[in-house]
Amino acid sequence: MKTCLSDLAIFGGAPAFAQELHVGRPNIGDRQRLLARINDLLDRRWLTNNGPFVQELEQRIADLLGVKHCIATCNGTVALEIAVRALGLTGEAIVPAFTFIATPHALQWQDITPVFCDIDPMTHNIDPDQVARMITPRTTAILGVHLWGRPCDVGALTEIAHRHNLTLLFDAAHAFRSSYKGQMIGGFGDVEVFSFHATKFFNTFEGGAAVTQNDELAARIRLMKNFGFAGYDNVTSVGTNAKMSEISAAMGLTGLESLDDFVAANRRNYIAYRAGLQGTPGLQLIVYDETERCNYQYVVVEVDKAAAGISRDELVRILHAENVLARRYFYPGCHEMEPYRSYFPHAGLLLPETNRLTQRVMCLPTGSAVGPEDVETVCCIMRLAVENSRRLSNSLTARQEGLHP
Ligand code: T4K
């Protein structure tokens, strides 16, 4: 364990980890079962195009979430794009700027203008009061994001959408196996979209899904994800190729069998981080509602420089030098990335909480590849940094070299 400043890697100490400790290390289920499934699909010589593994995965996910339809896709972004198109949105959609860039891109890609809305500083999710204030005659939809897997205020957003006759959809990329008021995420709004990317709590290498209770919408999404084919030689709508492959579905089916283990590892790490950082001034871990189901996939720390004596960015640099690749999710806000920065140069004026959080928030490594001893070491480095923040801050501005990019 590191006990004094000279132990820190930025001061010449050996990095705490010989191998990089990443945010987003994939959870992998039982290897033998995965390999057996891969053998099966090779034997069958059926590799993609709505194969048996994809169909089984869709059914299992629909059952798990209690929804009528699950349409598996090649990733979450394309699932969102197809959902937006299948819903026939036009004009503008209200969306948070504090999210991964895929959320507004999926709108813009379909020529829907994303109108950035501020977030609730407590939940980090889109603020329904702001949403209500931002509705104009051009608004056709609200796109909420269940950030960090913590559900949006679904009740308030549903009420606003009904009152204004708007479509409501959710980017549930982070929220697989999370619940809102006891009901699994997946059944809310007109459609919800998951990401099963490698870095997600549950992954299919690359992958995603659109889930909905709406039969007609499900049929449209299904057509669109397969070029608009409604049977051999019969194309009935515009479409794209968003199909999930059999090898991805094999990964998914195997991962589903270990979901409880993944949650247990994430929860164990989250609790260890909470204990390890408790009482450290200026460092605040996000809180999960233990009365709901959550996947604990994101260990998110808010750094208050005034109290910690050190900024989020300085802390990230110190951790990177130790081979702890903490991430500044989500920085900068989407409104500060192109093309939105050029389209809406003044958007930030309406986003004070987003601007504040994008400067303060960082994610720490977790998942089944991270153990309690790793967590204790990371916490020890962070505590040491805060306890010695004044000396550290001064020397950090002076010495940049030798740090991880
Ligand atoms: N909506 C939201 C709210 C999202 O967060 C996302 C995706 C989407 C929509 C879109 O869903 P997808 O179309 O991706 O299905 C990563 C992921 O690529 C992205 O899926 C995810 N959100 C986002 C939060 O994180 P990057 O640009 O940060 O990825 P990268 O390559 O820097 O990797 C992240 C970390 O994971 C690194 O520390 C390395 C580690 N890693 C990554 C991979 C791929 C591994 O250890 N092993 C791996 O195989 O976007």
Residues whose N, C-alpha, C, O or C-beta is under 5 A from the ligand:
A	BS01	T4K	H22 V23 G24 R25 P26 N75 G76 T77 T99 F100 A102 T103 D171 A173 S195 F196 H197 A198 T199 G207 G208 L325
